[in-house]
């Protein structure tokens, strides 16, 4: 509106005019002061000239027969005709002083009027800020953006909760293992001790059996002399009734039970580690798992973000994410190496959560723009800028009066009266020479005082010539600038008339402001569609850092399915136990066979001995 009214142009012209008026007033005041000073000096010159005339009158009165002497009569007449070379009445500074006062007053009044106009402009600018606030309230974009922010906050909380749970899980597993590591070690020590006990007993039995075999030469050849001795208490301890190794009979079932438990654990853990972990670590398995996870997320997605989506569903593009596990385990892994996909949402297929086109074309935004136009129309009608502007008639009258005043400001008389040529000391010097010659011829008369005073008049004339030239220059400068002062006033009046005419046509003014408002809103919507889409896309791409999610999932997978994870470690322990049990089983089975065969051999030999 201010641009259309050209108020700034009018203010610029007004300030220029004020400066020109002040500048012209300075010129006039300077010329007036210079003229006053010159008038004082000329007045002194005139007084000294009158004094010289009076002194010569007295001197010539003492000359005898002056009337009959032609030379004396001539000099007497010349002395009586001595007068001031400048007419003091022509050097009148009252007009210049009055013009200076009028110019300064006009500049002050114009400056005051410009201050009032500038204050009105500031009020318009202040109301413009209020209008902008009102339009912003009508658009109510804050509510729309708050609903979008709420969706982001809710989704961020969900993702953050899952990430935190994964981190807490790995932490709790590590803490649990650290907390119960002592009990686990005790359990392994008990089992190991039990196995060692079994091996020690088996070793003792084997040693006794081997000792008996070597001592009694039970397995010697047919031509070897047998040294069979009946069994003692140690043989009864090792092998009791029925020639059966009692220890083998007792421990082998226990080992079989252990073997069964270990076999079940080995099968279960191997299945989980070998088959289950594949579905969360290998790409082919992850794709199959994602198929299941996508289905679960599709069913649970409304309950996860339903409330926040419902509040902004008109502007949000938030379908259930797909291939989440692949993004967490594969895609996000690349985000740690300068990948363009820096956010989890981008990794799961979201390019832009906000439909900017729907947002700017929504009923809420369009209604807000329409309401804003109504507010603009009302505010423009309420602003009465004309009250701070002069009327066209007043401007014309003021310009006419100013032009007449400048025209009547005639300095011709002053300029002519300050011509330095009027102060010509040559006639005075000639008269002084003639008077001095005459005085020498008539020593009885006193011409010395008059001649001395007249010499002072000549010297003062010479001294006043530069001052007169300077004063005349000031007056001529004022006369020159007088012609230039009219154009700034004329431009100022024209600028004010343009503003007044534009402000007088209210309908045209309202239409112009509405057209500018439409232009601004169109550019605003275009900016939102262009830069807003890029901004929301960037926010979507950066939302929920992919690297953090990958690290959390990677830690959880490392704790469970990693090379040093709990499953693989447990499987390794079970493998060791299985091999140990298998070894002990084979050992006891061999021991059982040895004891059984040795018992048969002892029985055979004892029978042969008694027969």
MARTI-36525 format. One line per 3 residues: their letters; for each residue x, y, z of C-alpha. Coordinates in steps of 0.1 Angstrom, whole numbers, plus 5000, padded with zeros to 4 digits. Example, Ala and Ser with C-alpha at 12.3 -4.5 7.8 and 13.67 -1.06 7.14 Angstrom:
BEGIN
AS) 5123,4955,5078  5137,4989,5071 .
This chain:
BEGIN
XXX) 5000,5000,5000  5028,5025,5009  5045,5017,4976 .
XXX) 5013,5023,4957  5007,5056,4975  5043,5067,4968 .
XXX) 5046,5079,5004  5083,5071,5005  5088,5092,4974 .
XXX) 5068,5121,4989  5089,5119,5021  5121,5119,5001 .
XXX) 5110,5149,4982  5099,5166,5014  5133,5160,5030 .
XXX) 5151,5173,4999  5129,5204,5000  5136,5210,5037 .
XXX) 5174,5207,5030  5171,5231,5000  5151,5256,5021 .
XXX) 5176,5254,5049  5205,5257,5025  5189,5288,5008 .
XXX) 5182,5303,5042  5218,5299,5051  5228,5317,5019 .
XXX) 5204,5346,5026  5215,5348,5063  5251,5349,5052 .
XXX) 5244,5376,5027  5224,5396,5053  5252,5394,5079 .
XXX) 5278,5405,5053  5256,5434,5042  5251,5445,5078 .
XXX) 5288,5445,5084  5294,5464,5052  5268,5489,5060 .
XXX) 5285,5496,5094  5318,5501,5076  5303,5524,5050 .
XXX) 5285,5544,5077  5319,5550,5093  5332,5561,5059 .
XXX) 5304,5585,5055  5310,5600,5089  5346,5605,5082 .
XXX) 5338,5621,5048  5314,5646,5065  5341,5654,5091 .
XXX) 5366,5661,5064  5341,5684,5047  5335,5703,5078 .
XXX) 5372,5707,5085  5378,5721,5050  5349,5745,5054 .
XXX) 5366,5759,5085  5400,5761,5068  5387,5779,5037 .
XXX) 5370,5804,5059  5404,5816,5071  5417,5821,5035 .
XXX) 5416,5858,5026  5402,5868,4992  5392,5832,4985 .
XXX) 5362,5843,4965  5384,5863,4941  5410,5835,4938 .
XXX) 5399,5811,4911  5420,5782,4924  5408,5787,4959 .
XXX) 5372,5789,4948  5376,5757,4928  5391,5738,4958 .
XXX) 5365,5752,4982  5337,5740,4959  5353,5706,4956 .
XXX) 5356,5703,4994  5320,5714,4999  5309,5686,4974 .
XXX) 5326,5658,4994  5298,5632,5002  5294,5595,5010 .
XXX) 5299,5575,4978  5273,5549,4989  5236,5557,4996 .
XXX) 5231,5541,5031  5193,5541,5026  5198,5517,4996 .
XXX) 5215,5491,5018  5185,5478,5036  5188,5443,5052 .
XXX) 5153,5441,5066  5140,5423,5036  5168,5396,5037 .
XXX) 5163,5392,5075  5126,5387,5069  5131,5362,5041 .
XXX) 5156,5342,5063  5130,5340,5091  5103,5330,5067 .
XXX) 5124,5303,5051  5134,5289,5085  5098,5289,5096 .
XXX) 5087,5272,5064  5114,5245,5068  5103,5239,5104 .
XXX) 5066,5236,5095  5074,5213,5066  5097,5192,5088 .
XXX) 5068,5189,5114  5044,5179,5087  5069,5152,5074 .
XXX) 5073,5139,5110  5035,5136,5112  5034,5117,5079 .
XXX) 5063,5095,5090  5045,5087,5122  5014,5077,5102 .
XXX) 5036,5055,5081  5050,5038,5112  5014,5033,5124 .
XXX) 5006,5016,5091  5037,4995,5094  5028,4985,5130 .
XXX) 4993,4977,5119  5008,4957,5090  5025,4935,5116 .
XXX) 4992,4930,5134  4976,4922,5101  5003,4896,5094 .
XXX) 4996,4881,5129  4959,4880,5122  4964,4864,5088 .
XXX) 4988,4838,5104  4961,4830,5130  4935,4826,5102 .
XXX) 4959,4803,5082  4965,4784,5114  4995,4766,5099 .
XXX) 5008,4761,5134  4980,4736,5141  4988,4717,5110 .
XXX) 5025,4716,5117  5018,4707,5153  4999,4677,5142 .
XXX) 5027,4667,5119  5052,4673,5146  5031,4651,5169 .
XXX) 5032,4623,5144  5070,4627,5142  5072,4628,5180 .
XXX) 5050,4597,5184  5068,4578,5157  5102,4589,5171 .
XXX) 5091,4577,5205  5081,4543,5191  5114,4539,5172 .
XXX) 5133,4553,5202  5115,4529,5225  5124,4499,5203 .
XXX) 5160,4510,5200  5162,4515,5237  5146,4481,5243 .
XXX) 5172,4465,5221  5200,4483,5238  5185,4474,5272 .
XXX) 5182,4438,5261  5219,4436,5252  5228,4454,5284 .
XXX) 5206,4431,5305  5221,4400,5288  5256,4413,5295 .
XXX) 5247,4422,5330  5229,4389,5335  5258,4369,5323 .
XXX) 5281,4389,5345  5258,4386,5375  5253,4348,5372 .
XXX) 5287,4340,5358  5298,4327,5392  5269,4303,5394 .
XXX) 5274,4292,5359  5310,4285,5366  5300,4265,5397 .
XXX) 5276,4245,5376  5303,4237,5351  5328,4229,5378 .
XXX) 5303,4205,5394  5297,4188,5361  5334,4187,5353 .
XXX) 5341,4174,5388  5316,4147,5384  5331,4137,5350 .
XXX) 5366,4138,5365  5354,4116,5394  5340,4092,5368 .
XXX) 5372,4092,5349  5393,4087,5381  5371,4057,5391 .
XXX) 5373,4043,5356  5411,4048,5356  5414,4030,5389 .
XXX) 5393,4002,5377  5412,4000,5345  5445,4001,5364 .
XXX) 5434,3973,5386  5422,3952,5357  5454,3958,5338 .
XXX) 5475,3950,5369  5456,3917,5374  5460,3909,5337 .
XXX) 5498,3915,5337  5503,3899,5372  5484,3867,5364 .
XXX) 5494,3866,5328  5458,3862,5319  5463,3867,5282 .
XXX) 5495,3849,5278  5500,3822,5251  5490,3785,5255 .
XXX) 5526,3775,5263  5530,3802,5290  5529,3791,5326 .
XXX) 5499,3806,5343  5502,3823,5377  5466,3826,5385 .
XXX) 5458,3836,5420  5423,3837,5435  5406,3871,5437 .
XXX) 5411,3893,5467  5391,3921,5483  5402,3946,5456 .
XXX) 5389,3923,5428  5356,3922,5447  5355,3959,5449 .
XXX) 5363,3963,5412  5341,3935,5399  5316,3920,5421 .
XXX) 5290,3893,5418  5285,3878,5384  5318,3890,5371 .
XXX) 5301,3923,5360  5318,3957,5365  5295,3973,5390 .
XXX) 5308,4008,5384  5301,4005,5347  5266,3993,5354 .
XXX) 5260,4022,5377  5276,4050,5356  5266,4041,5321 .
XXX) 5229,4049,5327  5239,4082,5342  5260,4089,5312 .
XXX) 5232,4079,5289  5209,4103,5307  5235,4131,5302 .
XXX) 5239,4121,5266  5202,4124,5260  5199,4158,5276 .
XXX) 5230,4170,5257  5216,4156,5225  5183,4175,5230 .
XXX) 5201,4207,5238  5225,4203,5210  5197,4198,5185 .
XXX) 5177,4227,5198  5206,4252,5200  5220,4241,5167 .
XXX) 5185,4245,5151  5181,4280,5166  5217,4290,5158 .
XXX) 5219,4275,5124  5183,4279,5112  5168,4307,5133 .
XXX) 5197,4331,5131  5198,4328,5093  5165,4346,5091 .
XXX) 5179,4377,5108  5215,4377,5096  5216,4365,5060 .
XXX) 5201,4386,5032  5179,4357,5018  5167,4349,5053 .
XXX) 5160,4385,5061  5138,4389,5030  5117,4360,5042 .
XXX) 5115,4373,5077  5105,4408,5064  5075,4392,5047 .
XXX) 5062,4381,5081  5073,4413,5099  5056,4435,5072 .
XXX) 5024,4417,5078  5026,4421,5115  5034,4458,5111 .
XXX) 5006,4464,5087  4982,4450,5113  4997,4469,5142 .
XXX) 5006,4502,5124  4972,4519,5130  4975,4512,5168 .
XXX) 5011,4524,5168  5006,4558,5151  4969,4559,5145 .
XXX) 4960,4588,5168  4987,4611,5155  4979,4601,5119 .
XXX) 4942,4608,5123  4949,4643,5134  4970,4651,5103 .
XXX) 4960,4623,5079  4950,4649,5053  4986,4660,5049 .
XXX) 5006,4629,5059  5018,4601,5037  5024,4574,5063 .
XXX) 5016,4539,5051  5030,4509,5071  5068,4506,5065 .
XXX) 5081,4477,5045  5113,4457,5047  5122,4471,5081 .
XXX) 5145,4442,5091  5164,4445,5058  5168,4482,5063 .
XXX) 5180,4477,5099  5205,4450,5090  5215,4458,5054 .
XXX) 5206,4493,5042  5214,4511,5074  5248,4494,5075 .
XXX) 5257,4515,5045  5246,4547,5063  5277,4545,5084 .
XXX) 5298,4549,5052  5287,4582,5036  5253,4568,5024 .
XXX) 5227,4593,5011  5201,4574,5031  5208,4588,5065 .
XXX) 5175,4582,5082  5155,4551,5090  5124,4564,5073 .
XXX) 5143,4568,5041  5157,4533,5044  5122,4518,5048 .
XXX) 5109,4536,5017  5096,4570,5029  5107,4598,5006 .
XXX) 5084,4625,5021  5060,4621,5050  5042,4654,5042 .
XXX) 5021,4658,5012  5029,4695,5006  5005,4698,4976 .
XXX) 4976,4687,4998  4987,4710,5025  4988,4742,5005 .
XXX) 4956,4733,4987  4937,4723,5018  4905,4740,5028 .
XXX) 4921,4753,5060  4949,4771,5042  4926,4785,5014 .
XXX) 4900,4797,5039  4928,4813,5059  4940,4832,5027 .
XXX) 4905,4844,5020  4900,4856,5056  4934,4873,5053 .
XXX) 4922,4892,5023  4891,4904,5042  4913,4916,5071 .
XXX) 4935,4935,5046  4904,4952,5030  4891,4962,5064 .
XXX) 4924,4976,5077  4930,4996,5045  4896,5012,5049 .
XXX) 4903,5020,5085  4936,5038,5078  4929,5075,5072 .
XXX) 4962,5086,5057  4945,5117,5042  4941,5132,5076 .
XXX) 4979,5136,5078  4983,5150,5043  4975,5186,5032 .
XXX) 4947,5191,5007  4954,5198,4971  4940,5233,4974 .
XXX) 4963,5241,5003  4992,5228,4983  4984,5250,4953 .
XXX) 4979,5281,4975  5011,5274,4994  5031,5269,4962 .
XXX) 5016,5301,4947  5024,5321,4977  5059,5308,4978 .
XXX) 5065,5316,4942  5052,5351,4946  5074,5356,4977 .
XXX) 5105,5344,4958  5096,5366,4929  5092,5397,4952 .
XXX) 5125,5389,4968  5144,5415,4946  5181,5420,4955 .
XXX) 5189,5443,4925  5191,5475,4945  5214,5458,4971 .
XXX) 5236,5443,4944  5239,5477,4926  5246,5495,4959 .
XXX) 5275,5471,4968  5295,5477,4936  5331,5482,4946 .
XXX) 5336,5505,4916  5316,5531,4936  5345,5533,4960 .
XXX) 5371,5549,4937  5398,5566,4958  5415,5583,4928 .
XXX) 5394,5616,4929  5401,5618,4967  5438,5613,4962 .
XXX) 5438,5640,4934  5419,5664,4957  5444,5657,4985 .
XXX) 5473,5666,4962  5457,5699,4951  5448,5708,4987 .
XXX) 5484,5701,4998  5498,5724,4971  5473,5751,4980 .
XXX) 5481,5747,5016  5518,5752,5009  5510,5785,4992 .
XXX) 5488,5797,5021  5506,5787,5052  5484,5809,5073 .
XXX) 5454,5786,5069  5451,5752,5087  5443,5726,5061 .
XXX) 5463,5698,5078  5434,5683,5098  5411,5682,5067 .
XXX) 5439,5667,5046  5446,5640,5073  5409,5631,5076 .
XXX) 5406,5630,5038  5436,5607,5035  5419,5584,5060 .
XXX) 5388,5584,5038  5409,5573,5008  5426,5545,5028 .
XXX) 5392,5533,5041  5378,5532,5006  5407,5510,4995 .
XXX) 5401,5487,5025  5363,5485,5018  5367,5474,4982 .
XXX) 5373,5436,4990  5345,5436,5016  5321,5451,4990 .
XXX) 5332,5425,4965  5325,5397,4990  5291,5411,5000 .
XXX) 5282,5416,4964  5292,5379,4957  5270,5367,4986 .
XXX) 5240,5387,4972  5246,5374,4937  5248,5338,4951 .
XXX) 5214,5343,4968  5200,5357,4935  5213,5327,4917 .
XXX) 5200,5302,4942  5166,5319,4943  5159,5305,4909 .
XXX) 5168,5270,4920  5146,5269,4951  5114,5268,4931 .
XXX) 5120,5233,4915  5123,5213,4948  5091,5229,4960 .
XXX) 5074,5221,4927  5086,5185,4929  5074,5182,4965 .
XXX) 5039,5195,4956  5038,5170,4927  5048,5141,4949 .
XXX) 5022,5150,4976  4995,5154,4949  5003,5119,4936 .
XXX) 5000,5105,4971  4968,5124,4978  4951,5114,4946 .
XXX) 4961,5077,4951  4948,5078,4987  4915,5095,4977 .
XXX) 4904,5067,4955  4896,5041,4982  4883,5014,4958 .
XXX) 4913,5015,4936  4936,5015,4967  4919,4985,4981 .
XXX) 4920,4967,4948  4958,4974,4944  4965,4962,4980 .
XXX) 4944,4930,4973  4963,4924,4941  4996,4927,4960 .
XXX) 4982,4904,4987  4973,4878,4960  5007,4881,4945 .
XXX) 5024,4876,4979  5002,4846,4988  5008,4830,4954 .
XXX) 5046,4834,4959  5043,4821,4995  5024,4790,4983 .
XXX) 5049,4785,4955  5077,4788,4980  5060,4763,5003 .
XXX) 5055,4739,4974  5091,4742,4963  5112,4747,4993 .
XXX) 5088,4732,5018  5087,4700,4998  5125,4699,4998 .
XXX) 5126,4707,5035  5101,4681,5045  5119,4656,5023 .
XXX) 5152,4664,5040  5135,4661,5074  5121,4627,5064 .
XXX) 5154,4616,5051  5172,4627,5083  5145,4615,5108 .
XXX) 5155,4587,5131  5192,4583,5124  5198,4550,5106 .
XXX) 5232,4544,5121  5219,4544,5157  5192,4519,5148 .
XXX) 5217,4497,5130  5240,4497,5159  5212,4488,5183 .
XXX) 5200,4459,5162  5236,4448,5155  5243,4448,5192 .
XXX) 5212,4427,5198  5221,4403,5170  5257,4401,5182 .
XXX) 5245,4392,5217  5223,4364,5204  5234,4352,5170 .
XXX) 5269,4367,5167  5301,4347,5165  5307,4355,5201 .
XXX) 5270,4356,5210  5253,4336,5237  5239,4309,5214 .
XXX) 5272,4301,5197  5290,4301,5231  5263,4278,5245 .
XXX) 5265,4255,5215  5302,4253,5219  5298,4244,5256 .
XXX) 5273,4217,5247  5296,4203,5220  5324,4200,5245 .
XXX) 5300,4183,5270  5287,4160,5243  5323,4150,5233 .
XXX) 5332,4145,5269  5302,4123,5276  5308,4104,5244 .
XXX) 5344,4098,5254  5334,4086,5288  5307,4064,5274 .
XXX) 5332,4048,5250  5357,4045,5279  5333,4029,5302 .
XXX) 5320,4006,5274  5356,3995,5267  5361,3991,5305 .
XXX) 5330,3970,5307  5341,3948,5279  5376,3945,5294 .
XXX) 5362,3936,5328  5337,3911,5313  5363,3894,5292 .
XXX) 5388,3893,5321  5361,3878,5344  5355,3851,5318 .
XXX) 5392,3844,5315  5396,3842,5353  5366,3819,5355 .
XXX) 5381,3797,5328  5415,3796,5344  5401,3788,5378 .
XXX) 5381,3759,5364  5412,3745,5347  5432,3747,5378 .
XX) 5407,3728,5400  5403,3702,5374 .
